[in-house]
């Protein structure tokens, strides 16, 4: 790929090798601070546009660029087609046109992250960032104020994300594979377990049930990996991990009243009646019913991107608590990815999303095993973020876009890395795993 060669150097490197990594990392660094993430995204988009002008098809339609471009077209074209029938044309038009910046930023990521050493640097920095977030959360839990002066809100560990934000647990759970993968590659077994348990505690105390599900999905992903790599010990490790996780959950339930209340509310779903289920999912049934009504009324292209809140009152039942009388709007979003895509971009959007997910899976199966290993943390980020049996942040929001398109670009870059080979840490780990597998097999045979 033209223009990428100067960045494909050894793992150490100088400023030329580090500045693209730092720029991408700065987008993750800025996530807790509202819209400040727009600055690194804008810079990456401008650099991506420059690279696209210079390289054209070589960047956008070869290697990882082809899959990334197809993914973007599958999700963006339905947004574009939702414009003519949009209920709030200005909002939809602005949202659709400005969304292109994430594609251009992704092209920049593809260009500079084509080489494994660059992705390793980013993984190392990302793991360090998550460790800092965890330390800040621990300080806030122990002293009721974090390092930045944010007070602890009972039931909502929020760390440096601020007192008005509930996104700490959500973002931590989504990005947790970056810390867990770095730990898996470079840390001893006890440190890996400590990292996983620390993330689990922080996510539980953050109080986001969506984050609980995301972290569970991540843990299941690692279990499947270990089944492939260490089949004889995977179930033993799974048992130990499950026991440790249940111990943490039980301790939180007994010792931490806000978690107790949230868990009791969540368990109401087991009663099965509509009222209990609605209470368990934070009164979201009316919102989901409105989303389905919007889709039924606009089945082809929906009500338009960012049109959900403006169309909401027309489809709400009398007395709906989410209708805002003062400004004539309703709930901001549907809290579910598929329902929001259905309501705002219709069947075209649903088809695009379904095909995009299939394309992600196909790319995984087509990639050689060493490339899959390098793509693993980004694959798990995408799996946790897009897992359908969960609630989600707004589908076309800044947060969702950053968490979707940057990992998607890194995933495509890793899967397309034809030079992918396990690094020294990977090679040594692989050797240890092979030796352990042989030992397990001998033990099983002798037993």
C-alpha positions, 0 to 999 in steps of 0.5 A: 500500500502506497504511503504506508511503507515508512511506518512499517518499521521495527517495534521501537521506532521514532516519531515517524512511527509513533505519531500516527499511533498517538493520533489514533490513541488520542481518540480513545484518550478523549472518549471521557471528555464529551465531544473533544474526540471530534478533534482527533477524528477530524485530523484523521479524516483530513489525513484520510481524505488526503491519502484517498486523493493520492492513492485512490483505489489502492487505498479504498479497494485493496487489502483491508480497504475493500472490506472496510469500504463495503462495510461503510457503504452497507451502513451509510447508503441506507442513511443516505436513502433515508433523506427524502422521507425524513421527518426532520430533514435538516437533522438527517441531512447534517447527520448523513453528510457529516458521517463520512468523516468516520470513513475517511478517518478509517482510511487513515487508520488502514493506511498507518496500521497496515503493519503489525508493529504499529498495531502492537504499539496501539494495543500497548498504549490502549492497555495502559489507558484502560489501566489508568481508567481502572486506577482512577475508578478505584480511587473514586470508589475508595475516596468518593472522588477521583483524580480529576475531582469528580464525585462518586455517584452511589450505584454509578462508578463513573471515574473520569467520565464525569458526574453527568455521564453513565458511559464509563462501564459501557466504554470500559466493557467494549474496550476491555479486550484491548487490556485483556489481550495485551495481558494475555500476550505479555503477562503471567497467568496470575496477572491476566486473572487479576486484570480480568477480575479488576475489569469485572469489578469496575464494570459491575460497580459502574451499574450499566447492565448493557456493560455487564452483557458486553463483558460477558460476551468478551469473556465468552470470546476468550473461552472459545479461543482457549477451547481452540488453543488449549482444549484439554485445559479450557474447561478447567480454566472456564470453571475457575474463571466462572467460580471467580466471577461468581464470587465477585458478583456474590460479594458485590450483591451482599456488600454493595447495596446499589448493585443489590438493588440493580440486580434485583430489578434485573431479575424481575425479567424472570417473572415473565409478565409485561409489567415486570419485564418493563421494570427490569429493562428500565421502562423501555417497552413503550420506546420499543413499541414506538420504534416498531410502529415507526418501522411499520409506518415507514418500512422502506427507508424509515423516518430518517437518521436522527429523526426518532425523537421528532417522530416519537410523539406521533406514535406514542400512546397517551400518557407515554412518559417519554413524550416531552410536551414542552418541545414536542419531542420524545425519547432520544433513541430506541436503546436497541441497535436493530430497532433504531436502524429499523425505525430510522432507515427502514428495511434498507438499513436492516438489510445493510446491517445484516449483510455488514455483520455477515461480511465481518464474520466472513472476513474472519473465517477467510483470514489465516490464523496468524492474522486472526490472532492479530485481529482478535482484540478488535474483533471482540470489541466489535462483537461486544458493541454489536451483540444484538441481545443487549441495549445500545447507545444511539446508533448514529451517535458520535460515541457509537461511530468512534467505537465502531469505525476505528476498531473496524478499520483496525480489524480489517487491517489485521485480517488483511495483513498477509505478513501476519506471523506471531511475534516473539511473545506470541511465538514463545507463548505458542511454544509453551502452549504446544508443550503444555498440550503435549503434556496434557495429552500424555497425562490423559493417556497415562490416566 
